[in-house]
Amino acid sequence: MVDSSREIEHLLYSYAECIDSGRLDDLAALFAHGRIAPLPDASPEAFLEGRDAVRAMYDGVQIHDDGTPKTKHVTTNPIIEVDDEAGTARCRSHYTVTQATAGFALQIIITGRYHDSFHRVDGRWWFDTRAMHVDQIGDLSHHLTFTIPGR
């Protein structure tokens, strides 16, 4: 039997791998039974539910000639709390995103924290809710097609 904490870690790292490789459909599939905040500090009513809504949110990510956003999302310090009996879990972690493109030197473009909840559906762990909190913003001009409000 696989440890629940390891399965949840796998979800955390799969998110980073999917976005960095430009596999945005696969990223959205991680939220087939969940939701994500469209902007930092969004109210729960604004959260985007399910695969299609989450996928539409990522239309704002710039994909470069190689099919990727040319980023590296590094997820660190996951604090995972699992209630196996209830089939729920929570995790707090940090993220650091670096980027380098032609004419854009390697640099950190954003840092922050993920506050995630998870639930087990048919014996498998899924994201329930992901809230992204922004701590620091650098130059996002090569990564996003929009500006993060209030920053």
DSSP file (Angstrom, degrees, kcal/mol; ACC not computed):
  #  RESIDUE AA STRUCTURE BP1 BP2  ACC     N-H-->O    O-->H-N    N-H-->O    O-->H-N    TCO  KAPPA ALPHA  PHI   PSI    X-CA   Y-CA   Z-CA
    1    1 A M              0   0    0      0, 0.0     2,-0.3     0, 0.0     3,-0.0   0.000 360.0 360.0 360.0 134.4    0.0    0.0    0.0
    2    2 A V        -     0   0    0      1,-0.1     2,-0.2     2,-0.0     5,-0.0  -0.603 360.0-108.2 -82.4 140.2    1.3    3.4   -0.9
    3    3 A D     >  -     0   0    0     -2,-0.3     4,-1.9     1,-0.1     3,-0.3  -0.458  19.9-134.2 -67.3 133.8    1.6    6.0    1.8
    4    4 A S  H  > S+     0   0    0      1,-0.2     4,-2.2     2,-0.2     5,-0.2   0.878 104.9  55.9 -58.8 -40.2   -1.1    8.8    1.5
    5    5 A S  H  > S+     0   0    0      1,-0.2     4,-2.4     2,-0.2    -1,-0.2   0.887 107.1  49.7 -61.5 -38.3    1.5   11.5    2.1
    6    6 A R  H  > S+     0   0    0     -3,-0.3     4,-2.3     2,-0.2    -1,-0.2   0.894 108.9  52.0 -67.9 -39.4    3.6   10.2   -0.7
    7    7 A E  H  X S+     0   0    0     -4,-1.9     4,-1.5     2,-0.2    -2,-0.2   0.892 111.2  47.8 -63.0 -38.8    0.6   10.2   -3.1
    8    8 A I  H  X S+     0   0    0     -4,-2.2     4,-2.2     2,-0.2    -2,-0.2   0.900 109.3  52.7 -69.5 -41.0   -0.1   13.8   -2.2
    9    9 A E  H  X S+     0   0    0     -4,-2.4     4,-2.5     1,-0.2     5,-0.3   0.911 105.4  56.2 -56.9 -41.6    3.5   14.8   -2.7
   10   10 A H  H  X S+     0   0    0     -4,-2.3     4,-2.3     1,-0.2    -1,-0.2   0.891 105.9  50.1 -58.8 -41.0    3.2   13.2   -6.1
   11   11 A L  H  X S+     0   0    0     -4,-1.5     4,-2.0     2,-0.2    -1,-0.2   0.920 109.1  52.0 -63.3 -43.6    0.3   15.5   -6.9
   12   12 A L  H  X S+     0   0    0     -4,-2.2     4,-1.4     1,-0.2    -2,-0.2   0.936 115.4  40.3 -57.0 -48.3    2.3   18.5   -5.8
   13   13 A Y  H  X S+     0   0    0     -4,-2.5     4,-2.5     1,-0.2    -1,-0.2   0.799 109.5  59.3 -76.4 -28.7    5.2   17.7   -8.0
   14   14 A S  H  X S+     0   0    0     -4,-2.3     4,-2.8    -5,-0.3    -1,-0.2   0.889 102.2  54.9 -64.8 -38.4    3.0   16.6  -10.9
   15   15 A Y  H  X S+     0   0    0     -4,-2.0     4,-2.3     2,-0.2     5,-0.2   0.951 110.7  44.9 -57.1 -50.5    1.5   20.0  -11.0
   16   16 A A  H  X S+     0   0    0     -4,-1.4     4,-2.4     1,-0.2    57,-0.3   0.914 113.9  49.3 -61.8 -44.3    5.0   21.6  -11.4
   17   17 A E  H  X S+     0   0    0     -4,-2.5     4,-1.6     1,-0.2     6,-0.3   0.908 111.0  50.1 -62.7 -42.3    6.0   19.1  -14.0
   18   18 A C  H  <>S+     0   0    0     -4,-2.8     5,-2.1     2,-0.2     4,-0.4   0.933 113.6  43.4 -64.4 -46.3    2.9   19.6  -16.1
   19   19 A I  H ><5S+     0   0    0     -4,-2.3     3,-1.2     1,-0.2    -2,-0.2   0.925 113.9  50.5 -68.1 -41.6    3.1   23.4  -16.1
   20   20 A D  H 3<5S+     0   0    0     -4,-2.4    50,-0.4     1,-0.3    51,-0.3   0.776 112.5  46.8 -68.4 -25.4    6.9   23.4  -16.8
   21   21 A S  T 3<5S-     0   0    0     -4,-1.6    -1,-0.3    -5,-0.2    -2,-0.2   0.427 114.9-115.1 -94.3   1.0    6.5   21.0  -19.7
   22   22 A G  T < 5S+     0   0    0     -3,-1.2     2,-1.7    -4,-0.4     3,-0.2   0.633  70.5 139.9  77.6  13.5    3.5   22.9  -21.2
   23   23 A R     >< +     0   0    0     -5,-2.1     4,-2.0    -6,-0.3    -1,-0.2  -0.525  14.5 157.9 -88.6  70.4    1.1   20.0  -20.6
   24   24 A L  H  >  +     0   0    0     -2,-1.7     4,-2.4     1,-0.2    -1,-0.2   0.790  68.1  56.6 -71.7 -28.6   -1.7   22.3  -19.5
   25   25 A D  H  > S+     0   0    0     -3,-0.2     4,-1.8     2,-0.2    -1,-0.2   0.912 109.3  47.1 -65.6 -41.6   -4.4   19.8  -20.3
   26   26 A D  H  > S+     0   0    0      2,-0.2     4,-0.8     1,-0.2    -2,-0.2   0.884 110.7  52.6 -66.6 -38.1   -2.7   17.3  -17.9
   27   27 A L  H >< S+     0   0    0     -4,-2.0     3,-1.2     1,-0.2     4,-0.3   0.949 109.1  49.1 -60.1 -48.9   -2.4   20.0  -15.3
   28   28 A A  H >< S+     0   0    0     -4,-2.4     3,-2.0     1,-0.3    -1,-0.2   0.849 101.8  63.6 -60.8 -34.4   -6.1   20.7  -15.5
   29   29 A A  H >< S+     0   0    0     -4,-1.8     3,-1.7     1,-0.3    -1,-0.3   0.770  88.8  68.8 -62.8 -25.0   -6.9   17.0  -15.2
   30   30 A L  T << S+     0   0    0     -3,-1.2    97,-1.1    -4,-0.8     3,-0.3   0.720 101.2  48.9 -63.4 -19.5   -5.3   17.1  -11.7
   31   31 A F  T X  S+     0   0    0     -3,-2.0     3,-2.0    -4,-0.3    19,-0.4   0.040  70.3 119.1-109.1  23.4   -8.4   19.3  -10.7
   32   32 A A  T <  S+     0   0    0     -3,-1.7    19,-0.2     1,-0.3    -1,-0.2   0.805  93.1  27.9 -58.1 -28.9  -11.0   17.0  -12.3
   33   33 A H  T 3  S+     0   0    0     -3,-0.3    -1,-0.3    94,-0.2     2,-0.2  -0.073 126.2  50.6-119.4  29.9  -12.5   16.6   -8.7
   34   34 A G    <   -     0   0    0     -3,-2.0    16,-3.3    84,-0.0     2,-0.3  -0.751  65.9-124.1-149.9-166.9  -11.3   20.0   -7.4
   35   35 A R  E     -Ab  49 129A   0     93,-1.8    95,-1.5    14,-0.2     2,-0.3  -0.949  11.1-152.2-148.9 164.0  -11.0   23.7   -7.8
   36   36 A I  E     -Ab  48 130A   0     12,-1.9    12,-3.0    -2,-0.3    95,-0.2  -0.989  26.7-110.0-142.3 147.3   -8.4   26.4   -7.9
   37   37 A A        -     0   0    0     93,-2.4    10,-0.1    -2,-0.3    95,-0.1  -0.645  21.1-149.8 -76.3 130.7   -8.3   30.1   -7.0
   38   38 A P  S    S+     0   0    0      0, 0.0    -1,-0.1     0, 0.0     9,-0.1   0.773  79.3  13.6 -73.4 -24.4   -8.0   32.2  -10.2
   39   39 A L  S >  S-     0   0    0    109,-0.1     3,-1.5    -3,-0.0    93,-0.2  -0.964  98.5 -77.5-144.8 157.8   -6.1   35.0   -8.4
   40   40 A P  T 3  S+     0   0    0      0, 0.0    93,-0.2     0, 0.0    91,-0.0  -0.296 115.9   9.8 -56.0 141.0   -4.3   35.4   -5.1
   41   41 A D  T 3  S+     0   0    0     91,-0.5     2,-0.1     1,-0.2    92,-0.1   0.724  88.2 166.1  62.1  25.2   -6.7   36.0   -2.2
   42   42 A A    <   -     0   0    0     -3,-1.5    -1,-0.2     1,-0.1    -5,-0.0  -0.409  40.1-112.1 -68.0 146.3   -9.8   35.1   -4.3
   43   43 A S    >   -     0   0    0      1,-0.1     3,-2.2    -2,-0.1     4,-0.5  -0.465  30.3-108.0 -74.4 153.9  -13.0   34.5   -2.4
   44   44 A P  G >  S+     0   0    0      0, 0.0     3,-1.1     0, 0.0    -1,-0.1   0.800 118.5  63.7 -54.8 -30.1  -14.3   30.9   -2.5
   45   45 A E  G 3  S+     0   0    0      1,-0.2    -3,-0.0     3,-0.0    -2,-0.0   0.767 100.9  52.8 -65.3 -23.3  -17.1   32.0   -4.8
   46   46 A A  G <  S+     0   0    0     -3,-2.2    -1,-0.2     2,-0.1   -10,-0.1   0.544  81.4 119.2 -89.6  -7.7  -14.5   32.9   -7.4
   47   47 A F    <   -     0   0    0     -3,-1.1     2,-0.5    -4,-0.5   -10,-0.2  -0.261  66.5-123.1 -61.5 146.1  -12.7   29.6   -7.4
   48   48 A L  E     -A   36   0A   0    -12,-3.0   -12,-1.9     5,-0.0     2,-0.4  -0.821  26.4-148.1 -95.4 123.4  -12.7   27.7  -10.7
   49   49 A E  E  >  -A   35   0A   0     -2,-0.5     4,-0.6   -14,-0.2   -14,-0.2  -0.766  47.2  -6.1 -99.1 132.0  -14.3   24.2  -10.4
   50   50 A G  H  > S-     0   0    0    -16,-3.3     4,-2.3    -2,-0.4     5,-0.2   0.134  90.9 -58.7  82.2 168.8  -13.2   21.2  -12.5
   51   51 A R  H  > S+     0   0    0    -19,-0.2     4,-2.7     1,-0.2     5,-0.2   0.881 126.6  47.8 -55.4 -50.5  -10.9   20.4  -15.4
   52   52 A D  H  > S+     0   0    0      1,-0.2     4,-2.0     2,-0.2    -1,-0.2   0.907 113.5  46.2 -66.2 -42.8  -12.4   22.7  -18.0
   53   53 A A  H  X S+     0   0    0     -4,-0.6     4,-1.4     2,-0.2    -1,-0.2   0.907 114.9  47.6 -66.3 -41.3  -12.6   25.8  -15.8
   54   54 A V  H  X S+     0   0    0     -4,-2.3     4,-1.3     1,-0.2    -2,-0.2   0.914 110.0  53.0 -65.7 -41.8   -9.0   25.3  -14.5
   55   55 A R  H  < S+     0   0    0     -4,-2.7     3,-0.4    -5,-0.2     4,-0.2   0.905 105.7  53.8 -60.8 -40.9   -7.7   24.7  -18.1
   56   56 A A  H >< S+     0   0    0     -4,-2.0     3,-1.4     1,-0.2    -1,-0.2   0.854 102.5  58.8 -61.9 -35.1   -9.3   28.0  -19.2
   57   57 A M  H >< S+     0   0    0     -4,-1.4     3,-1.2     1,-0.3    -1,-0.2   0.870 100.6  56.2 -61.3 -36.2   -7.4   29.8  -16.4
   58   58 A Y  G >< S+     0   0    0     -4,-1.3     3,-1.6    -3,-0.4    -1,-0.3   0.419  78.2  90.7 -82.1   3.4   -4.1   28.6  -17.8
   59   59 A D  G <  S+     0   0    0     -3,-1.4    -1,-0.3     1,-0.3    -2,-0.1   0.711  78.2  67.9 -63.9 -18.6   -4.8   30.1  -21.2
   60   60 A G  G <  S+     0   0    0     -3,-1.2    85,-2.6    -4,-0.2     2,-0.5   0.426  77.5  99.6 -81.5   0.6   -3.0   33.1  -19.6
   61   61 A V  B <  S-F  144   0B   0     -3,-1.6     2,-0.4    83,-0.2    83,-0.2  -0.772  77.4-126.1 -88.7 128.4    0.4   31.3  -19.5
   62   62 A Q        -     0   0    0     81,-3.1     2,-0.5    -2,-0.5    -2,-0.1  -0.610  20.3-156.6 -75.5 125.3    2.7   32.2  -22.4
   63   63 A I        -     0   0    0     -2,-0.4     2,-0.1     6,-0.1    80,-0.0  -0.912  13.1-148.9-103.9 128.3    3.8   29.1  -24.3
   64   64 A H    >   -     0   0    0      4,-3.2     3,-2.8    -2,-0.5     4,-0.1  -0.239  35.9 -79.7 -92.8 180.0    7.1   29.6  -26.2
   65   65 A D  T 3  S+     0   0    0      1,-0.3    -1,-0.0     2,-0.1    -2,-0.0   0.746 127.1  56.9 -54.1 -29.2    8.4   28.1  -29.4
   66   66 A D  T 3  S-     0   0    0      2,-0.2    -1,-0.3     1,-0.0     4,-0.0   0.397 119.7-106.6 -85.9   5.2    9.5   24.8  -27.7
   67   67 A G  S <  S+     0   0    0     -3,-2.8    -2,-0.1     1,-0.3    -1,-0.0   0.552  89.8  94.6  84.8   7.3    5.9   24.2  -26.4
   68   68 A T  S    S-     0   0    0     -4,-0.1    -4,-3.2   -45,-0.1    -1,-0.3  -0.812  81.2-121.8-124.8 165.6    6.8   25.2  -22.8
   69   69 A P        -     0   0    0      0, 0.0    -7,-0.1     0, 0.0     3,-0.1   0.447  48.0-123.5 -83.7   1.2    6.6   28.3  -20.7
   70   70 A K        +     0   0    0    -50,-0.4    30,-1.5     1,-0.2     2,-0.3   0.861  69.2 128.0  58.9  38.2   10.3   28.0  -20.1
   71   71 A T  E     -C   99   0A   0    -51,-0.3     2,-0.4    28,-0.2    28,-0.2  -0.739  52.6-148.4-115.9 165.7    9.8   28.0  -16.4
   72   72 A K  E     -C   98   0A   0     26,-2.0    26,-2.1    -2,-0.3     2,-0.7  -0.932  11.6-160.3-134.1 113.0   10.8   25.8  -13.5
   73   73 A H  E     -C   97   0A   0     -2,-0.4     2,-0.6   -57,-0.3    24,-0.2  -0.842   9.2-165.5 -92.3 117.0    8.3   25.6  -10.6
   74   74 A V  E     -C   96   0A   0     22,-2.9    22,-1.9    -2,-0.7     2,-0.5  -0.923   1.6-162.1-108.8 118.8   10.1   24.4   -7.5
   75   75 A T  E     +C   95   0A   0     -2,-0.6     2,-0.3    20,-0.2    20,-0.2  -0.883  19.6 171.5-103.1 126.6    7.8   23.2   -4.6
   76   76 A T  E     +C   94   0A   0     18,-2.4    18,-2.7    -2,-0.5    -2,-0.0  -0.844  43.9  23.5-132.9 166.0    9.4   23.1   -1.2
   77   77 A N  E     -     0   0A   0     -2,-0.3     2,-0.3    16,-0.2    -1,-0.2   0.817  66.3-170.3  53.3  43.7    8.7   22.5    2.5
   78   78 A P  E     -     0   0A   0      0, 0.0     2,-0.7     0, 0.0    15,-0.2  -0.488   9.7-164.0 -68.6 126.8    5.5   20.6    2.1
   79   79 A I  E     -C   92   0A   0     13,-2.8    13,-1.6    -2,-0.3     2,-0.5  -0.930  15.1-170.5-108.9 105.4    3.7   20.2    5.5
   80   80 A I  E     -C   91   0A   0     -2,-0.7     2,-0.5    11,-0.2    11,-0.2  -0.854  13.0-173.5-107.4 127.9    1.2   17.4    4.8
   81   81 A E  E     -C   90   0A   0      9,-2.9     9,-2.3    -2,-0.5     2,-0.4  -0.976  12.4-168.0-122.1 116.9   -1.5   16.5    7.3
   82   82 A V  E     -C   89   0A   0     -2,-0.5     2,-0.6     7,-0.2     7,-0.2  -0.866  22.1-167.7-112.5 136.4   -3.6   13.4    6.4
   83   83 A D  E  >> +C   88   0A   0      5,-3.1     5,-1.7    -2,-0.4     4,-1.7  -0.835  14.3 179.8-113.8  87.9   -6.8   12.1    7.9
   84   84 A D  T  45S+     0   0    0     -2,-0.6    -1,-0.1     1,-0.2    36,-0.1   0.859  77.5  56.1 -59.9 -37.3   -6.9    8.7    6.2
   85   85 A E  T  45S+     0   0    0      1,-0.2    -1,-0.2    -3,-0.1    -2,-0.0   0.906 114.8  37.6 -63.5 -41.2  -10.1    7.7    7.9
   86   86 A A  T  45S-     0   0    0     -3,-0.3    -1,-0.2     2,-0.2    -2,-0.2   0.667 107.0-126.3 -82.5 -17.1  -11.9   10.7    6.5
   87   87 A G  T  <5S+     0   0    0     -4,-1.7    33,-2.4     1,-0.3     2,-0.3   0.852  70.5 115.6  72.9  35.0  -10.1   10.6    3.2
   88   88 A T  E   < +CD  83 119A   0     -5,-1.7    -5,-3.1    31,-0.2     2,-0.3  -0.914  37.7 176.8-132.8 159.9   -9.0   14.2    3.4
   89   89 A A  E     -CD  82 118A   0     29,-1.8    29,-2.5    -2,-0.3     2,-0.3  -0.985  13.9-151.2-156.3 160.7   -5.7   16.0    3.7
   90   90 A R  E     -CD  81 117A   0     -9,-2.3    -9,-2.9    -2,-0.3     2,-0.3  -0.959  11.9-173.0-132.8 153.0   -4.2   19.5    3.8
   91   91 A C  E     -CD  80 116A   0     25,-2.4    25,-2.9    -2,-0.3     2,-0.4  -0.985  12.0-165.2-148.8 137.1   -0.8   20.8    2.8
   92   92 A R  E     +CD  79 115A   0    -13,-1.6   -13,-2.8    -2,-0.3     2,-0.3  -0.986  28.0 154.8-115.9 132.0    1.1   24.0    3.0
   93   93 A S  E     - D   0 114A   0     21,-2.0    21,-2.4    -2,-0.4     2,-0.3  -0.931  35.4-117.8-148.1 170.9    4.1   24.4    0.8
   94   94 A H  E     -CD  76 113A   0    -18,-2.7   -18,-2.4    -2,-0.3     2,-0.4  -0.815  20.7-157.5-110.6 153.0    6.2   27.1   -0.8
   95   95 A Y  E     -CD  75 112A   0     17,-2.6    17,-2.2    -2,-0.3     2,-0.4  -0.987   9.1-174.0-130.6 146.6    6.8   27.7   -4.5
   96   96 A T  E     -CD  74 111A   0    -22,-1.9   -22,-2.9    -2,-0.4     2,-0.5  -0.996  11.6-160.5-133.0 128.6    9.6   29.5   -6.4
   97   97 A V  E     -CD  73 110A   0     13,-2.7    12,-3.1    -2,-0.4    13,-1.2  -0.950   7.6-174.2-117.0 124.8    9.3   30.0  -10.1
   98   98 A T  E     -CD  72 108A   0    -26,-2.1   -26,-2.0    -2,-0.5     2,-0.3  -0.772   4.3-175.1-108.7 159.6   12.4   30.7  -12.3
   99   99 A Q  E     +CD  71 107A   0      8,-2.1     8,-1.7    -2,-0.3     2,-0.3  -0.991  13.2 178.3-153.7 147.1   12.4   31.5  -16.0
  100  100 A A  E     +     0   0A   0    -30,-1.5     2,-0.3    -2,-0.3     5,-0.2  -0.951  13.2 162.6-147.5 131.0   14.8   32.1  -18.8
  101  101 A T  E >   - D   0 104A   0      3,-1.8     3,-2.5    -2,-0.3     2,-0.3  -0.819  55.4 -61.4-134.2 175.8   13.9   32.8  -22.5
  102  102 A A  T 3  S+     0   0    0      1,-0.3     3,-0.1    -2,-0.3    -2,-0.0  -0.473 130.0   6.9 -59.6 122.4   15.8   34.2  -25.4
  103  103 A G  T 3  S+     0   0    0     -2,-0.3     2,-0.4     1,-0.1    -1,-0.3   0.548 113.9  94.2  79.9   7.6   16.7   37.7  -24.3
  104  104 A F  E <  S-D  101   0A   0     -3,-2.5    -3,-1.8    38,-0.0     3,-0.1  -0.897  72.2-137.8-134.9 102.4   15.5   37.2  -20.8
  105  105 A A  E     -     0   0A   0     -2,-0.4    -6,-0.1    -5,-0.2    -3,-0.0  -0.170  36.2 -83.1 -62.8 151.0   18.2   36.0  -18.4
  106  106 A L  E    S+     0   0A   0     -6,-0.1     2,-0.3    -8,-0.1    -6,-0.2  -0.300  70.4 143.7 -54.2 127.7   17.5   33.3  -15.8
  107  107 A Q  E     -D   99   0A   0     -8,-1.7    -8,-2.1    -3,-0.1     2,-0.4  -0.988  56.7 -92.5-161.2 161.5   15.8   34.8  -12.8
  108  108 A I  E     -D   98   0A   0     -2,-0.3    31,-0.4   -10,-0.2   -10,-0.3  -0.707  36.6-179.9 -77.9 128.2   13.2   34.2  -10.1
  109  109 A I  E     -     0   0A   0    -12,-3.1    29,-3.3    -2,-0.4     2,-0.3   0.668  61.4  -1.4-106.2 -21.2    9.9   35.6  -11.4
  110  110 A I  E     -DE  97 137A   0    -13,-1.2   -13,-2.7    27,-0.3    -1,-0.4  -0.954  54.2-170.1-165.6 147.6    7.6   34.8   -8.5
  111  111 A T  E     +DE  96 136A   0     25,-2.4    24,-2.7    -2,-0.3    25,-1.7  -0.963  27.2 117.4-135.9 157.1    7.5   33.2   -5.0
  112  112 A G  E     -DE  95 134A   0    -17,-2.2   -17,-2.6    -2,-0.3     2,-0.4  -0.961  49.6 -74.1 177.5-157.8    4.7   32.3   -2.7
  113  113 A R  E     -DE  94 133A   0     20,-2.5    20,-3.3    -2,-0.3     2,-0.5  -0.969  22.2-144.9-132.8 143.6    2.8   29.6   -0.9
  114  114 A Y  E     -DE  93 132A   0    -21,-2.4   -21,-2.0    -2,-0.4     2,-0.6  -0.914   7.3-166.4-102.8 134.3    0.3   27.0   -1.8
  115  115 A H  E     +DE  92 131A   0     16,-2.6    16,-2.1    -2,-0.5     2,-0.3  -0.955  25.1 176.4-117.1 107.9   -2.5   26.1    0.6
  116  116 A D  E     -DE  91 130A   0    -25,-2.9   -25,-2.4    -2,-0.6     2,-0.3  -0.811  23.3-165.0-115.9 149.0   -4.0   22.9   -0.7
  117  117 A S  E     -DE  90 129A   0     12,-2.4    11,-3.1    -2,-0.3    12,-1.4  -0.955  13.8-165.9-125.3 154.7   -6.7   20.5    0.4
  118  118 A F  E     -DE  89 127A   0    -29,-2.5   -29,-1.8    -2,-0.3     2,-0.3  -0.915   6.2-166.5-135.0 156.4   -7.1   17.0   -1.0
  119  119 A H  E     -DE  88 126A   0      7,-2.0     7,-2.1    -2,-0.3     2,-0.5  -0.991  24.2-118.3-144.3 154.0   -9.7   14.3   -1.0
  120  120 A R  E     - E   0 125A   0    -33,-2.4     2,-0.5    -2,-0.3     5,-0.2  -0.795  27.4-174.6 -94.3 128.5   -9.8   10.7   -1.9
  121  121 A V  E >  S- E   0 124A   0      3,-3.2     3,-1.7    -2,-0.5    -2,-0.0  -0.989  73.6 -16.7-124.2 120.9  -12.2    9.7   -4.7
  122  122 A D  T 3  S-     0   0    0     -2,-0.5    -1,-0.1     1,-0.3     3,-0.1   0.879 130.8 -50.2  50.7  43.0  -12.6    6.0   -5.5
  123  123 A G  T 3  S+     0   0    0      1,-0.2     2,-0.4   -36,-0.0    -1,-0.3   0.475 119.4 103.8  81.2   3.0   -9.4    5.2   -3.6
  124  124 A R  E <   - E   0 121A   0     -3,-1.7    -3,-3.2    -5,-0.0     2,-0.3  -0.943  69.8-120.9-122.2 140.2   -7.2    7.8   -5.3
  125  125 A W  E     + E   0 120A   0     -2,-0.4     2,-0.3    -5,-0.2    -5,-0.2  -0.575  34.8 175.1 -79.4 139.3   -6.1   11.2   -4.0
  126  126 A W  E     - E   0 119A   0     -7,-2.1    -7,-2.0    -2,-0.3     2,-0.2  -0.949  39.0 -93.9-136.4 155.0   -7.1   14.4   -5.9
  127  127 A F  E     + E   0 118A   0    -97,-1.1    -9,-0.3    -2,-0.3   -94,-0.2  -0.531  35.5 179.6 -61.4 135.7   -6.7   18.1   -5.4
  128  128 A D  E     -     0   0A   0    -11,-3.1   -93,-1.8     1,-0.3     2,-0.4   0.775  69.0  -4.9 -98.4 -57.0   -9.8   19.4   -3.7
  129  129 A T  E     -bE  35 117A   0    -12,-1.4   -12,-2.4   -95,-0.2     2,-0.5  -0.997  57.5-166.7-142.5 134.5   -8.8   23.1   -3.4
  130  130 A R  E     -bE  36 116A   0    -95,-1.5   -93,-2.4    -2,-0.4     2,-0.5  -0.986   6.3-176.1-120.8 122.4   -5.6   25.0   -4.3
  131  131 A A  E     - E   0 115A   0    -16,-2.1   -16,-2.6    -2,-0.5     2,-0.5  -0.979  12.2-154.1-114.3 126.9   -5.1   28.6   -3.1
  132  132 A M  E     - E   0 114A   0     -2,-0.5     2,-0.5   -18,-0.2   -91,-0.5  -0.887   6.0-164.6-104.8 125.3   -2.0   30.4   -4.3
  133  133 A H  E     - E   0 113A   0    -20,-3.3   -20,-2.5    -2,-0.5     2,-0.5  -0.933  12.6-141.7-110.1 129.9   -0.6   33.2   -2.2
  134  134 A V  E     + E   0 112A   0     -2,-0.5   -22,-0.3   -22,-0.2     3,-0.1  -0.777  26.3 167.6 -94.1 129.5    1.9   35.5   -3.7
  135  135 A D  E     +     0   0A   0    -24,-2.7     2,-0.4    -2,-0.5   -23,-0.2   0.777  69.7  11.4-103.7 -43.1    4.8   36.7   -1.6
  136  136 A Q  E     - E   0 111A   0    -25,-1.7   -25,-2.4     0, 0.0     2,-0.4  -0.999  61.7-160.0-140.9 140.5    7.2   38.2   -4.1
  137  137 A I  E     + E   0 110A   0     -2,-0.4   -27,-0.3   -27,-0.2     2,-0.1  -0.983  13.0 170.6-124.7 130.9    6.8   39.2   -7.8
  138  138 A G        -     0   0    0    -29,-3.3     2,-0.9    -2,-0.4   -29,-0.2   0.014  60.8 -33.0-104.5-142.3    9.6   39.7  -10.3
  139  139 A D        +     0   0    0    -31,-0.4     3,-0.3     1,-0.1    -1,-0.1  -0.730  56.0 168.6 -86.7 105.8    9.3   40.2  -14.0
  140  140 A L    >>  +     0   0    0     -2,-0.9     4,-2.4     1,-0.2     3,-1.8   0.272  44.9 109.2 -96.9   9.3    6.3   38.1  -15.2
  141  141 A S  T 34 S+     0   0    0      1,-0.3    -1,-0.2     2,-0.2    -2,-0.0   0.692  81.8  43.7 -65.3 -19.5    6.2   39.6  -18.7
  142  142 A H  T 34 S+     0   0    0     -3,-0.3    -1,-0.3     1,-0.0    -2,-0.1   0.380 119.6  43.2-101.6   2.2    7.5   36.5  -20.4
  143  143 A H  T <4 S+     0   0    0     -3,-1.8   -81,-3.1     1,-0.2     2,-0.3   0.777 110.1  38.1-115.1 -43.1    5.3   34.1  -18.4
  144  144 A L  B  <  -F   61   0B   0     -4,-2.4    -1,-0.2   -83,-0.2   -83,-0.2  -0.841  53.8-149.2-117.9 150.8    1.8   35.6  -18.2
  145  145 A T  S    S+     0   0    0    -85,-2.6     2,-0.3    -2,-0.3   -84,-0.1   0.360  86.1  50.7 -94.5   4.4   -0.4   37.4  -20.6
  146  146 A F  S    S-     0   0    0    -86,-0.4     2,-0.4    -6,-0.1    -2,-0.1  -0.873  83.4-113.9-134.2 166.6   -2.1   39.3  -17.7
  147  147 A T        -     0   0    0     -2,-0.3    -2,-0.0    -6,-0.0     3,-0.0  -0.858  31.8-116.4-102.2 138.1   -1.1   41.3  -14.7
  148  148 A I    >   -     0   0    0     -2,-0.4     3,-1.5     1,-0.1  -109,-0.1  -0.634  41.4-115.6 -73.1 117.9   -1.8   40.0  -11.2
  149  149 A P  T 3  S+     0   0    0      0, 0.0    -1,-0.1     0, 0.0    -3,-0.0  -0.195  94.3  19.5 -57.3 143.5   -4.2   42.6   -9.8
  150  150 A G  T 3         0   0    0      1,-0.1    -2,-0.0    -3,-0.0     0, 0.0   0.528 360.0 360.0  77.9   6.2   -3.0   44.6   -6.8
  151  151 A R    <         0   0    0     -3,-1.5   -14,-0.1     0, 0.0    -1,-0.1   0.395 360.0 360.0-119.8 360.0    0.7   43.8   -7.5
